[in-house]
Amino acid sequence: MTGRKTILLTAALLLIAATGGLLTHLRASQKLGPPGVKTSPLDSHLLQVDLPEQVLDYSSESVPVDALTRGILPKDTSFGQRLYRAPDGFLARVNVVLMGSDRTSLHKPQFCVRGSGWSIDKSEPAVVPMTRPRPYDLPVTKLTLSPGKPGTMDGLHGVYVYWFVADHEYTREHWQRMWWMAKDLLQTGVLQRWAYITYFAVCAPGQEDATFERLSKMIAASVPEFQLAPRAAP
């Protein structure tokens, strides 16, 4: 690693550490902001993220959150999960994790991906052109995956697309989300309620680009149905 890269990495780690310390210090007096996704109440402190039942020609079914995930994440974490199926059998899983007052509901996505048995072959920024509620480019991170161990995942590869959204902001970057959250809390006393959104599909080796194109079309059609940022032009 070059000296310049070392300096940049050190600065980024210090920024994340400082952000975490600041958030902890301000937590006692914070107010929780509204989510950037559509929700409905489940009980006194949990919400259900309202993903659309039908997207394009896909049918879907709700996927319950497993007990392990609920046990690991803070008790006020809310979710939305659906499995979408196209007429030709193509499957895409959409998952939303919505933080509550505990910011540790969300963490760096790569940890979960590797923990699920996948190896990350490539991580790259991408954009998905959107037309609703107004034309804009949605920034996402695209992970190209392969089995973490030979002989697992039935030899399939995967494409994992993610980004973060709050009431009035969205980003593909974990560190950007952390910085905005700290800045907003410091300036307004409001803790932004961020959601972590993922779209995932498996594919045959060599079909990663085509799979990302299918996911992009699905994102363009489905995201306006549940994501509240950006707002429509006045």
Secondary structure, 3 states (H helix, E strand, C coil): CCHHHHHHHHHHHHHHHHHHHHHHHHHHHCEEEEECECEEECCCCCEEECCCCCECCEEEEECCCCHHHHHHCCCCCEEEEEEEECCCCCEEEEEEEECCCCHHHCCCHHHHHHHCCEEEEEEEEEEEEECCCCCEEEEEEEEEEEECCCCCHHHCEEEEEEEEECCCCEECCHHHHHHHHHHHHHHHCEEEECEEEEEEEEECCCCHHHHHHHHHHHHHHHHHHHECCCCCCC
